[in-house]
Amino acid sequence: MKLESYKYKRIVMVCADCEDRSNGPRHLDSKSAIKELRHLSADSPVRTRVTRTKCLGLCPKKAVAVVALGEALSAVSAEIENEGDLKDLARYAFGSGSQKR
């Protein structure tokens, strides 16, 4: 097996299955969450990959599950219910420079 370094130092994974559950979020879907997180990561000093994934197994009620981990960042899971939660996660995952909106 050949291992190579990856161009991204951090990754944020957004569960795509949360929005399809009957008790999923009403005002937030994974595509809009990813779009906003990518927008907020633009000014980050650390390259971060934001991606959709299948079920993360966290299944929060009325929220989207998100996991963030990477270099110099403790692995965390979050229950995202609105844009305010997205901005809080962005501050943690991307640093303080990620407050565009």
DSSP file (Angstrom, degrees, kcal/mol; ACC not computed):
  #  RESIDUE AA STRUCTURE BP1 BP2  ACC     N-H-->O    O-->H-N    N-H-->O    O-->H-N    TCO  KAPPA ALPHA  PHI   PSI    X-CA   Y-CA   Z-CA
    1    1 A M              0   0    0      0, 0.0     2,-0.5     0, 0.0     0, 0.0   0.000 360.0 360.0 360.0 134.9    0.0    0.0    0.0
    2    2 A K        -     0   0    0      2,-0.0     2,-0.4     0, 0.0     0, 0.0  -0.925 360.0-161.2-107.9 123.5    1.3    3.4   -0.9
    3    3 A L        -     0   0    0     -2,-0.5     2,-0.3     0, 0.0     0, 0.0  -0.865  10.1-178.5-105.3 136.7    0.3    6.3    1.3
    4    4 A E        -     0   0    0     -2,-0.4     2,-0.1     0, 0.0    -2,-0.0  -0.937  33.5 -97.9-130.8 155.1    0.5    9.9    0.2
    5    5 A S        -     0   0    0     -2,-0.3     2,-0.3     1,-0.1     0, 0.0  -0.425  37.9-128.8 -71.0 149.2   -0.2   13.2    1.8
    6    6 A Y        -     0   0    0      2,-0.2    -1,-0.1     1,-0.1     0, 0.0  -0.766   9.4-130.0-101.3 143.5   -3.6   14.7    1.1
    7    7 A K  S    S+     0   0    0     -2,-0.3     2,-0.4     2,-0.0    40,-0.2   0.712  90.6  71.1 -69.9 -19.1   -3.9   18.3    0.0
    8    8 A Y        -     0   0    0      1,-0.1    -2,-0.2    38,-0.1    40,-0.2  -0.797  60.4-165.4 -98.4 141.3   -6.6   19.1    2.6
    9    9 A K  S    S+     0   0    0     38,-2.1    62,-2.8    -2,-0.4     2,-0.3   0.637  75.1  29.8 -96.6 -18.2   -5.6   19.3    6.3
   10   10 A R  E     -aB  48  70A   0     37,-1.4    39,-2.4    60,-0.3     2,-0.4  -0.944  64.3-156.3-138.4 159.1   -9.2   19.2    7.6
   11   11 A I  E     -aB  49  69A   0     58,-2.9    58,-2.2    -2,-0.3     2,-0.5  -1.000   3.6-164.4-139.2 139.4  -12.5   17.6    6.6
   12   12 A V  E     -aB  50  68A   0     37,-3.0    39,-2.5    -2,-0.4     2,-0.5  -0.990  13.1-162.8-121.5 120.7  -16.1   18.5    7.4
   13   13 A M  E     -aB  51  67A   0     54,-3.1    54,-2.4    -2,-0.5     2,-0.5  -0.911   1.1-162.8-110.2 127.1  -18.6   15.8    6.6
   14   14 A V  E     -aB  52  66A   0     37,-2.8    39,-2.5    -2,-0.5     2,-0.4  -0.928  23.1-122.6-110.9 128.0  -22.3   16.6    6.4
   15   15 A C  E     -a   53   0A   0     50,-2.7     4,-0.3    -2,-0.5    39,-0.2  -0.539  18.9-168.1 -73.1 125.3  -24.9   13.8    6.6
   16   16 A A  S    S+     0   0    0     37,-3.1     3,-0.3    -2,-0.4     4,-0.3   0.677  82.5  62.0 -84.7 -19.2  -27.1   13.7    3.6
   17   17 A D  S >> S+     0   0    0     36,-0.4     3,-1.0     1,-0.2     4,-0.7   0.702  84.0  76.8 -81.5 -19.9  -29.5   11.2    5.1
   18   18 A C  G >4 S+     0   0    0      1,-0.3     3,-0.9     2,-0.2    -1,-0.2   0.877  91.1  53.7 -59.2 -39.5  -30.6   13.4    8.0
   19   19 A E  G 34 S+     0   0    0     -4,-0.3    -1,-0.3    -3,-0.3     5,-0.2   0.721 103.8  57.2 -70.9 -20.0  -32.9   15.5    5.9
   20   20 A D  G <4 S+     0   0    0     -3,-1.0    -1,-0.2    -4,-0.3    -2,-0.2   0.626  84.3 100.3 -86.2 -14.3  -34.8   12.5    4.6
   21   21 A R  S X< S-     0   0    0     -3,-0.9     3,-1.5    -4,-0.7    41,-0.0  -0.346  81.4-122.3 -70.2 153.8  -35.8   11.2    8.0
   22   22 A S  T 3  S+     0   0    0      1,-0.3    -1,-0.1    -2,-0.0    -4,-0.0   0.801 115.8  42.4 -66.7 -28.5  -39.4   11.9    9.2
   23   23 A N  T 3  S+     0   0    0     -5,-0.1    39,-3.6    37,-0.0    -1,-0.3   0.021  93.1 123.2-105.4  27.6  -37.9   13.7   12.3
   24   24 A G  S <  S-     0   0    0     -3,-1.5    -5,-0.2    38,-0.2    40,-0.1  -0.124  74.0 -63.5 -77.1 179.7  -35.2   15.5   10.3
   25   25 A P        -     0   0    0      0, 0.0    -1,-0.2     0, 0.0    38,-0.1  -0.332  37.0-156.7 -67.5 146.1  -34.7   19.3   10.1
   26   26 A R  S    S+     0   0    0     36,-0.2    37,-0.0    55,-0.1    -2,-0.0   0.770  87.9  32.8 -93.3 -28.8  -37.5   21.4    8.6
   27   27 A H  S    S+     0   0    0     54,-0.3     2,-0.4     1,-0.1    -1,-0.1   0.208 111.8  59.9-116.9  15.1  -35.6   24.5    7.6
   28   28 A L        -     0   0    0     54,-0.1     2,-0.3    52,-0.1    -1,-0.1  -0.986  53.7-173.7-147.5 131.6  -32.1   23.1    6.6
   29   29 A D     >  -     0   0    0     -2,-0.4     4,-2.0     1,-0.1     5,-0.2  -0.843  36.9-112.5-120.6 164.6  -30.9   20.6    4.1
   30   30 A S  H  > S+     0   0    0     -2,-0.3     4,-2.5     1,-0.2     5,-0.2   0.851 112.3  55.7 -66.5 -35.1  -27.5   19.1    3.6
   31   31 A K  H  > S+     0   0    0      2,-0.2     4,-2.2     1,-0.2    -1,-0.2   0.929 111.2  43.0 -64.6 -44.3  -26.9   20.8    0.2
   32   32 A S  H  > S+     0   0    0      2,-0.2     4,-2.3     1,-0.2    -1,-0.2   0.864 113.2  53.6 -69.9 -33.4  -27.5   24.3    1.5
   33   33 A A  H  X S+     0   0    0     -4,-2.0     4,-2.5     2,-0.2    -2,-0.2   0.916 110.3  46.8 -64.6 -42.6  -25.5   23.5    4.6
   34   34 A I  H  X S+     0   0    0     -4,-2.5     4,-2.7     2,-0.2     5,-0.2   0.915 110.7  52.1 -65.4 -42.9  -22.5   22.4    2.5
   35   35 A K  H  X S+     0   0    0     -4,-2.2     4,-1.9     1,-0.2    -2,-0.2   0.927 112.8  44.9 -59.3 -45.6  -22.8   25.5    0.3
   36   36 A E  H  X S+     0   0    0     -4,-2.3     4,-2.5     2,-0.2    -2,-0.2   0.908 113.0  50.3 -66.4 -42.0  -22.7   27.8    3.3
   37   37 A L  H  X S+     0   0    0     -4,-2.5     4,-1.7     2,-0.2    -2,-0.2   0.891 110.4  49.9 -65.0 -39.0  -19.9   25.9    4.9
   38   38 A R  H  X S+     0   0    0     -4,-2.7     4,-0.5     2,-0.2    -1,-0.2   0.895 111.0  49.9 -64.9 -38.9  -17.8   26.1    1.7
   39   39 A H  H >< S+     0   0    0     -4,-1.9     3,-0.9    -5,-0.2     4,-0.3   0.921 112.2  47.0 -63.4 -44.0  -18.5   29.8    1.5
   40   40 A L  H >< S+     0   0    0     -4,-2.5     3,-0.6     1,-0.2    -1,-0.2   0.768 107.7  57.2 -70.3 -25.3  -17.4   30.2    5.1
   41   41 A S  H >< S+     0   0    0     -4,-1.7     3,-1.6     1,-0.2    -1,-0.2   0.559  80.3  91.6 -82.2  -6.7  -14.3   28.1    4.6
   42   42 A A  T << S+     0   0    0     -3,-0.9    -1,-0.2    -4,-0.5    -2,-0.1   0.835  90.3  41.8 -59.4 -35.2  -13.0   30.4    1.8
   43   43 A D  T <  S+     0   0    0     -3,-0.6    -1,-0.3    -4,-0.3    -2,-0.1   0.362  86.5 125.6 -94.0   6.0  -11.0   32.6    4.1
   44   44 A S    <   -     0   0    0     -3,-1.6    51,-0.1     1,-0.1     4,-0.1  -0.392  58.8-143.6 -67.5 138.1   -9.6   29.8    6.3
   45   45 A P  S    S+     0   0    0      0, 0.0     2,-0.5     0, 0.0    -1,-0.1   0.678  88.6  63.7 -73.2 -15.3   -5.9   29.6    6.6
   46   46 A V  S    S-     0   0    0     48,-0.4     2,-0.3    -5,-0.1    -2,-0.1  -0.932  93.5-117.0-112.0 129.2   -6.1   25.8    6.5
   47   47 A R        -     0   0    0     -2,-0.5   -38,-2.1   -40,-0.2   -37,-1.4  -0.475  39.1-172.2 -66.0 125.6   -7.4   24.0    3.4
   48   48 A T  E     -a   10   0A   0     -2,-0.3     2,-0.5   -40,-0.2   -37,-0.2  -0.972  19.5-143.3-126.8 135.6  -10.6   22.2    4.4
   49   49 A R  E     -a   11   0A   0    -39,-2.4   -37,-3.0    -2,-0.4     2,-0.5  -0.863  14.0-165.6 -95.8 125.4  -12.7   19.7    2.4
   50   50 A V  E     +a   12   0A   0     -2,-0.5     2,-0.3   -39,-0.2   -37,-0.2  -0.966  22.5 162.3-112.1 123.2  -16.4   20.0    3.0
   51   51 A T  E     -a   13   0A   0    -39,-2.5   -37,-2.8    -2,-0.5     2,-0.3  -0.965  38.4-117.7-144.2 155.0  -18.4   17.0    1.7
   52   52 A R  E     +a   14   0A   0     -2,-0.3     2,-0.3   -39,-0.2   -37,-0.2  -0.685  35.9 179.1 -87.6 146.1  -21.7   15.2    1.9
   53   53 A T  E     -a   15   0A   0    -39,-2.5   -37,-3.1    -2,-0.3   -36,-0.4  -0.923  29.7-101.1-140.0 166.1  -21.7   11.7    3.2
   54   54 A K  S    S-     0   0    0     -2,-0.3    -1,-0.1     1,-0.2   -36,-0.1  -0.064  79.1 -29.7 -74.2-172.7  -24.2    8.9    3.9
   55   55 A C        -     0   0    0      1,-0.2    -1,-0.2   -40,-0.1   -41,-0.0  -0.078  47.2-165.6 -49.6 128.7  -25.4    8.2    7.4
   56   56 A L        -     0   0    0     -3,-0.2    -1,-0.2     9,-0.0    -2,-0.0   0.486  41.3-118.9 -91.0  -6.5  -22.9    9.1   10.1
   57   57 A G  S    S+     0   0    0      8,-0.0    -2,-0.1     1,-0.0     0, 0.0   0.579  90.3 102.9  81.3   9.4  -24.9    7.1   12.7
   58   58 A L        -     0   0    0      2,-0.1    -3,-0.0     7,-0.0    21,-0.0   0.840  52.0-177.7 -93.1 -38.3  -25.5   10.1   14.9
   59   59 A C        -     0   0    0      1,-0.1     2,-0.1     6,-0.0     5,-0.1   0.844   7.9-167.0  43.6  62.3  -29.2   10.8   13.9
   60   60 A P    >   -     0   0    0      0, 0.0     3,-0.9     0, 0.0     2,-0.3  -0.467  26.8-106.2 -74.1 149.7  -30.1   13.9   15.8
   61   61 A K  T 3  S-     0   0    0      1,-0.2   -37,-0.2    -2,-0.1     3,-0.1  -0.619  96.3  -6.0 -78.0 132.7  -33.7   14.9   16.0
   62   62 A K  T 3  S+     0   0    0    -39,-3.6     2,-0.3    -2,-0.3    -1,-0.2   0.813 121.0  86.8  54.9  37.1  -34.7   17.9   13.9
   63   63 A A  S <  S-     0   0    0     -3,-0.9     2,-0.4   -40,-0.3    18,-0.2  -0.966  76.5-113.1-154.3 166.0  -31.1   18.6   12.9
   64   64 A V  E     - C   0  80A   0     16,-2.6    16,-3.0    -2,-0.3     2,-0.3  -0.909  33.1-127.6-104.7 133.0  -28.3   17.6   10.4
   65   65 A A  E     - C   0  79A   0     -2,-0.4   -50,-2.7    14,-0.2     2,-0.4  -0.641  30.3-179.8 -82.3 135.7  -25.4   15.6   11.8
   66   66 A V  E     -BC  14  78A   0     12,-2.2    12,-2.9    -2,-0.3     2,-0.4  -0.995  12.4-162.8-136.2 140.6  -21.9   17.1   10.9
   67   67 A V  E     -BC  13  77A   0    -54,-2.4   -54,-3.1    -2,-0.4     2,-0.4  -0.989   6.7-172.6-124.0 134.0  -18.4   15.8   11.8
   68   68 A A  E     +BC  12  76A   0      8,-2.4     8,-2.5    -2,-0.4     2,-0.3  -0.990  17.5 146.4-126.6 134.6  -15.3   17.9   11.7
   69   69 A L  E     +B   11   0A   0    -58,-2.2   -58,-2.9    -2,-0.4     2,-0.3  -0.983  10.5 103.6-158.4 163.7  -11.7   16.7   12.1
   70   70 A G  E >   -BC  10  73A   0      3,-1.1     3,-1.8    -2,-0.3   -60,-0.3  -0.970  63.9  -4.7 154.7-167.9   -8.2   17.2   11.0
   71   71 A E  T 3  S-     0   0    0    -62,-2.8     3,-0.1    -2,-0.3   -62,-0.1  -0.330 128.5  -4.2 -59.7 128.3   -4.8   18.7   11.7
   72   72 A A  T 3  S+     0   0    0      1,-0.1     2,-0.4    -2,-0.1    -1,-0.3   0.776 114.5 105.4  58.4  29.8   -4.7   20.6   15.0
   73   73 A L  E <   -C   70   0A   0     -3,-1.8    -3,-1.1     3,-0.0    -1,-0.1  -0.960  69.6-130.8-142.8 118.9   -8.5   20.0   15.4
   74   74 A S  E     -     0   0A   0     -2,-0.4     2,-0.2    -5,-0.1    -6,-0.1  -0.445  38.4-101.8 -66.1 141.5  -10.1   17.6   17.8
   75   75 A A  E     +     0   0A   0     -2,-0.1     2,-0.3    -6,-0.1    -6,-0.2  -0.476  52.2 175.1 -65.7 128.1  -12.7   15.4   16.1
   76   76 A V  E     -C   68   0A   0     -8,-2.5    -8,-2.4    -2,-0.2     2,-0.4  -0.961  24.3-148.8-134.8 152.3  -16.2   16.8   16.9
   77   77 A S  E     -C   67   0A   0     -2,-0.3     2,-0.3   -10,-0.2   -10,-0.2  -0.919  19.3-167.8-115.8 150.6  -19.7   16.0   16.0
   78   78 A A  E     -C   66   0A   0    -12,-2.9   -12,-2.2    -2,-0.4     2,-0.7  -0.978  23.3-138.1-139.2 149.6  -22.4   18.7   15.8
   79   79 A E  E     -C   65   0A   0     -2,-0.3     2,-0.6   -14,-0.2   -14,-0.2  -0.930  26.8-159.6-106.2 107.2  -26.2   18.8   15.5
   80   80 A I  E     +C   64   0A   0    -16,-3.0   -16,-2.6    -2,-0.7     3,-0.1  -0.788  25.9 159.5 -95.9 119.3  -26.9   21.6   13.1
   81   81 A E        -     0   0    0     -2,-0.6   -54,-0.3   -18,-0.2     2,-0.3   0.667  64.7  -1.8-108.8 -24.7  -30.4   23.1   13.3
   82   82 A N  S  > S-     0   0    0    -57,-0.0     4,-1.5     1,-0.0     3,-0.4  -0.895  82.9 -81.8-155.6-179.3  -30.0   26.5   11.6
   83   83 A E  H  > S+     0   0    0     -2,-0.3     4,-2.2     1,-0.2     5,-0.2   0.803 121.4  61.7 -66.0 -29.2  -27.5   28.9   10.0
   84   84 A G  H  > S+     0   0    0      1,-0.2     4,-1.9     2,-0.2    -1,-0.2   0.903 103.9  49.0 -62.1 -40.7  -26.4   30.2   13.4
   85   85 A D  H  > S+     0   0    0     -3,-0.4     4,-2.4     2,-0.2    -1,-0.2   0.876 108.3  54.6 -65.2 -37.7  -25.2   26.7   14.2
   86   86 A L  H  X S+     0   0    0     -4,-1.5     4,-2.5     1,-0.2    -2,-0.2   0.913 108.3  48.4 -60.8 -42.7  -23.4   26.5   10.9
   87   87 A K  H  X S+     0   0    0     -4,-2.2     4,-2.1     2,-0.2    -1,-0.2   0.871 110.3  51.4 -67.7 -36.6  -21.5   29.7   11.7
   88   88 A D  H  X S+     0   0    0     -4,-1.9     4,-1.6     2,-0.2    -2,-0.2   0.922 111.9  46.8 -64.5 -43.6  -20.5   28.4   15.1
   89   89 A L  H  X S+     0   0    0     -4,-2.4     4,-3.2     1,-0.2     5,-0.3   0.905 110.2  53.8 -63.8 -41.0  -19.2   25.2   13.6
   90   90 A A  H  X>S+     0   0    0     -4,-2.5     4,-3.0     1,-0.2     5,-0.6   0.898 105.3  53.6 -61.2 -41.2  -17.3   27.2   10.9
   91   91 A R  H  X5S+     0   0    0     -4,-2.1     4,-0.8     3,-0.2    -1,-0.2   0.894 115.2  41.3 -60.1 -39.3  -15.6   29.3   13.6
   92   92 A Y  H  <5S+     0   0    0     -4,-1.6    -2,-0.2     2,-0.1    -1,-0.2   0.948 123.3  36.1 -72.0 -49.6  -14.4   26.1   15.3
   93   93 A A  H  <5S+     0   0    0     -4,-3.2    -3,-0.2     1,-0.2    -2,-0.2   0.838 130.2  27.4 -77.7 -34.4  -13.5   24.2   12.1
   94   94 A F  H  <5S-     0   0    0     -4,-3.0   -48,-0.4    -5,-0.3     3,-0.3   0.575 107.8-113.4-107.4 -11.9  -12.1   27.0    9.9
   95   95 A G    ><< -     0   0    0     -4,-0.8     3,-1.3    -5,-0.6    -1,-0.3  -0.346  45.8 -57.2  99.7 174.6  -10.8   29.5   12.5
   96   96 A S  T 3  S+     0   0    0      1,-0.3     3,-0.2    -2,-0.1    -1,-0.2   0.632 121.3  72.9 -71.0 -14.3  -11.9   33.0   13.4
   97   97 A G  T 3  S+     0   0    0     -3,-0.3     2,-0.3     1,-0.2    -1,-0.3   0.389  75.1  86.6 -79.8   5.7  -11.5   34.3    9.8
   98   98 A S    <   +     0   0    0     -3,-1.3    -1,-0.2     1,-0.2     3,-0.2  -0.280  53.1 105.7-104.0  47.7  -14.6   32.5    8.6
   99   99 A Q        +     0   0    0     -2,-0.3    -1,-0.2    -3,-0.2   -59,-0.1  -0.427  30.3 140.8-121.2  57.0  -17.3   35.0    9.4
  100  100 A K              0   0    0      1,-0.2    -1,-0.1    -2,-0.1    -2,-0.0   0.914 360.0 360.0 -66.9 -44.2  -18.2   36.5    6.0
  101  101 A R              0   0    0     -3,-0.2    -1,-0.2   -14,-0.0    -2,-0.1   0.456 360.0 360.0 -97.2 360.0  -21.9   36.8    6.5
